[in-house]
């Protein structure tokens, strides 16, 4: 499992409607190229992103059912990796 940061006011209602998916590299819903969603290897790294960007009140860390080495790529000039395939998002317990 890897991790993403999501706006809890959008993600939580989406869980009630069914599986939630993090978009990988490809086309966005409006047909534009999309480099894939940002992902982190650890919860701690994702939490640091939330804190560094002042998102504590609106965002939280979620799990992504994907493999760090196989399902992500390094994007030059960015501190985060990008997801290369669509993958299910899950709530973390604890």
Backbone as JSON, one array per atom type, in Angstrom:
{
  "sequence": "XXXXXXXXXXXXXXXXXXXXXXXXXXXXXXXXXXXXXXXXXXXXXXXXXXXXXXXXXXXXXXXXXXXXXXXXXXXXXXXXXXXXXXXXXXXXXX",
  "N": [[0.84, -1.18, 0.0], [0.41, 2.25, -0.72], [0.24, 5.85, -0.28], [-2.04, 8.63, -0.3], [-3.07, 12.09, -0.32], [-6.06, 13.54, 0.58], [-8.94, 15.65, 0.15], [-11.0, 15.7, 2.77], [-13.68, 16.41, 2.81], [-14.58, 15.87, 0.32], [-13.72, 13.25, -0.26], [-14.77, 11.57, 1.81], [-17.7, 11.61, 1.53], [-17.72, 10.39, -0.97], [-16.92, 7.76, -0.47], [-19.24, 6.66, 0.58], [-20.76, 6.28, -1.66], [-19.6, 4.23, -3.03], [-16.73, 2.36, -4.31], [-13.71, 4.29, -4.21], [-11.52, 5.89, -6.41], [-8.16, 6.58, -7.18], [-6.8, 8.53, -9.64], [-4.67, 7.45, -12.21], [-1.88, 7.98, -14.47], [-2.78, 9.32, -17.62], [-5.65, 10.27, -19.42], [-7.53, 13.07, -18.34], [-10.91, 13.46, -17.04], [-11.95, 15.43, -18.72], [-10.57, 15.08, -21.03], [-7.95, 16.02, -21.25], [-4.36, 15.58, -21.05], [-3.2, 13.84, -18.18], [-0.97, 13.68, -15.51], [-1.07, 11.78, -13.49], [-2.08, 11.04, -10.13], [-0.73, 12.53, -7.11], [1.34, 10.71, -4.9], [2.57, 9.13, -1.9], [5.17, 7.32, -0.22], [5.03, 6.65, 2.46], [2.89, 7.0, 5.37], [3.78, 8.98, 7.11], [5.24, 10.71, 5.42], [3.2, 11.73, 3.79], [1.65, 12.96, 5.75], [3.44, 14.97, 6.54], [3.39, 16.55, 4.25], [0.76, 17.53, 4.35], [0.87, 19.03, 6.75], [2.92, 20.9, 6.11], [1.7, 22.39, 4.17], [-0.44, 23.58, 5.36], [-2.9, 22.2, 5.55], [-4.29, 20.81, 7.48], [-6.91, 21.08, 8.55], [-8.64, 20.38, 6.52], [-7.77, 18.21, 4.98], [-6.74, 14.72, 4.78], [-4.81, 11.68, 5.22], [-4.98, 8.95, 3.04], [-5.12, 5.46, 2.15], [-3.71, 3.85, -0.73], [-4.31, 1.32, -2.95], [-1.82, 0.13, -4.24], [1.47, -0.41, -5.63], [4.57, 0.88, -4.63], [7.03, 0.73, -6.11], [6.31, -0.41, -8.58], [3.97, 0.91, -9.5], [4.28, 3.67, -9.55], [5.84, 6.74, -10.67], [8.76, 8.79, -10.94], [8.64, 12.24, -11.12], [10.28, 14.68, -12.79], [11.69, 17.4, -11.07], [9.8, 17.49, -9.07], [8.77, 16.83, -5.7], [7.21, 14.72, -5.05], [5.93, 11.47, -6.04], [4.16, 10.18, -8.92], [1.12, 8.5, -9.61], [0.78, 5.76, -11.81], [-1.24, 4.15, -12.74], [-4.78, 3.7, -12.45], [-6.06, 3.33, -9.17], [-7.55, 1.84, -6.29], [-8.73, 3.72, -3.51], [-8.48, 3.66, 0.02], [-9.81, 3.95, 3.33], [-7.83, 4.67, 6.19], [-7.23, 2.89, 9.17], [-7.16, 3.47, 12.68]],
  "CA": [[0.0, 0.0, 0.0], [1.02, 3.57, -0.71], [-0.65, 6.8, 0.37], [-2.36, 9.89, -0.96], [-3.68, 13.12, 0.5], [-7.34, 13.89, -0.02], [-9.85, 16.56, 0.84], [-11.94, 14.8, 3.45], [-15.05, 16.81, 2.52], [-14.94, 15.24, -0.96], [-13.45, 11.82, -0.23], [-15.66, 10.84, 2.71], [-18.99, 11.33, 0.88], [-17.51, 9.48, -2.11], [-16.89, 6.38, 0.05], [-20.62, 6.22, 0.77], [-21.33, 5.96, -2.97], [-18.93, 3.06, -3.6], [-15.26, 2.46, -4.32], [-13.1, 5.57, -4.59], [-10.36, 5.57, -7.23], [-7.15, 7.61, -7.45], [-6.52, 8.46, -11.07], [-3.29, 7.32, -12.66], [-1.49, 8.71, -15.67], [-3.67, 9.1, -18.75], [-6.44, 11.45, -19.75], [-8.48, 13.53, -17.33], [-12.28, 13.32, -17.53], [-12.24, 16.38, -19.8], [-9.78, 14.73, -22.2], [-6.59, 16.57, -21.23], [-3.37, 14.68, -20.45], [-3.1, 13.92, -16.73], [0.27, 12.98, -15.16], [-1.29, 10.85, -12.38], [-2.2, 11.68, -8.83], [0.42, 12.51, -6.21], [1.34, 9.65, -3.89], [3.71, 9.07, -1.0], [5.51, 5.95, 0.18], [4.66, 6.41, 3.86], [1.92, 7.89, 6.0], [4.5, 10.12, 7.68], [5.56, 11.65, 4.34], [1.95, 12.39, 3.41], [1.29, 13.86, 6.85], [4.32, 16.14, 6.47], [2.88, 17.39, 3.17], [-0.43, 18.19, 4.87], [1.3, 20.05, 7.72], [3.72, 21.94, 5.44], [0.83, 23.19, 3.31], [-1.54, 24.12, 6.14], [-4.13, 21.52, 5.14], [-4.75, 19.95, 8.57], [-8.35, 21.19, 8.79], [-9.45, 19.93, 5.38], [-7.24, 17.03, 4.3], [-6.19, 13.61, 5.57], [-4.09, 10.67, 4.46], [-5.72, 7.74, 2.67], [-4.32, 4.41, 1.53], [-3.91, 3.58, -2.15], [-3.96, -0.08, -3.18], [-0.86, 0.13, -5.33], [2.84, -0.71, -5.26], [5.45, 2.03, -4.8], [8.02, 0.54, -7.18], [5.69, -0.8, -9.86], [2.83, 1.73, -9.91], [4.54, 5.11, -9.47], [7.0, 7.23, -11.4], [9.36, 10.04, -10.5], [8.41, 13.35, -12.04], [11.4, 15.6, -12.63], [11.42, 18.69, -10.47], [8.76, 17.4, -8.04], [9.16, 16.06, -4.52], [6.32, 13.56, -4.91], [5.79, 10.6, -7.2], [2.84, 10.16, -9.55], [0.52, 7.18, -9.83], [0.72, 5.51, -13.26], [-2.47, 3.43, -13.07], [-5.87, 3.94, -11.51], [-5.99, 2.42, -8.02], [-8.57, 2.1, -5.27], [-8.36, 4.43, -2.29], [-9.11, 3.1, 1.2], [-9.63, 4.67, 4.6], [-6.87, 4.07, 7.11], [-7.78, 2.7, 10.51], [-6.21, 3.73, 13.75]],
  "C": [[0.88, 1.24, 0.0], [-0.04, 4.55, -0.24], [-0.88, 8.04, -0.48], [-2.95, 10.84, 0.06], [-4.98, 13.51, -0.19], [-8.13, 14.86, 0.82], [-10.95, 15.71, 1.46], [-13.4, 15.16, 3.17], [-15.52, 16.3, 1.16], [-14.79, 13.73, -0.89], [-14.47, 11.06, 0.63], [-17.05, 10.61, 2.11], [-18.85, 10.35, -0.3], [-17.46, 8.03, -1.65], [-18.3, 5.83, 0.24], [-21.26, 5.77, -0.54], [-20.69, 4.72, -3.6], [-17.43, 3.23, -3.59], [-14.78, 3.82, -4.83], [-11.78, 5.23, -5.29], [-9.46, 6.79, -7.38], [-6.74, 7.44, -8.91], [-5.02, 8.36, -11.33], [-3.04, 8.15, -13.91], [-2.42, 8.35, -16.82], [-4.37, 10.39, -19.12], [-7.37, 11.79, -18.6], [-9.89, 13.35, -17.89], [-12.64, 14.29, -18.66], [-11.34, 16.18, -21.03], [-8.37, 15.29, -22.26], [-5.62, 15.55, -20.64], [-3.27, 14.93, -18.95], [-1.89, 13.1, -16.29], [0.11, 11.92, -14.07], [-1.31, 11.58, -11.06], [-0.94, 11.57, -8.0], [0.25, 11.4, -5.2], [2.63, 9.69, -3.1], [3.93, 7.64, -0.57], [5.07, 5.63, 1.6], [3.59, 7.4, 4.32], [2.61, 9.15, 6.5], [4.84, 11.16, 6.61], [4.32, 12.42, 3.9], [1.49, 13.36, 4.49], [2.16, 15.12, 6.87], [3.86, 17.1, 5.38], [1.66, 18.18, 3.65], [-0.03, 19.33, 5.81], [2.03, 21.2, 7.05], [2.86, 22.87, 4.6], [-0.4, 23.72, 4.03], [-2.89, 23.5, 5.84], [-4.75, 20.66, 6.25], [-6.26, 19.97, 8.77], [-9.19, 20.56, 7.69], [-9.01, 18.61, 4.76], [-6.78, 15.96, 5.28], [-5.52, 12.63, 4.63], [-5.0, 9.46, 4.25], [-4.76, 6.73, 2.07], [-4.68, 4.27, 0.06], [-3.44, 2.15, -2.39], [-3.1, -0.19, -4.44], [0.53, -0.12, -4.75], [3.76, 0.48, -5.6], [6.39, 1.87, -6.0], [7.39, 0.29, -8.54], [4.69, 0.23, -10.38], [3.04, 3.24, -9.82], [5.76, 5.46, -10.31], [7.49, 8.52, -10.76], [9.07, 11.08, -11.57], [9.49, 14.39, -11.78], [10.94, 16.94, -12.06], [10.33, 18.67, -9.4], [9.22, 16.51, -6.9], [8.31, 14.81, -4.33], [6.38, 12.7, -6.16], [4.36, 10.68, -7.7], [2.4, 8.72, -9.76], [0.37, 6.95, -11.33], [-0.52, 4.73, -13.68], [-3.53, 3.78, -12.05], [-5.79, 2.91, -10.4], [-7.01, 2.84, -6.97], [-7.96, 2.79, -4.05], [-9.13, 3.81, -1.13], [-8.87, 4.0, 2.4], [-8.6, 3.93, 5.43], [-7.53, 3.95, 8.47], [-6.7, 3.05, 11.53], [-5.99, 5.14, 14.07]]
}
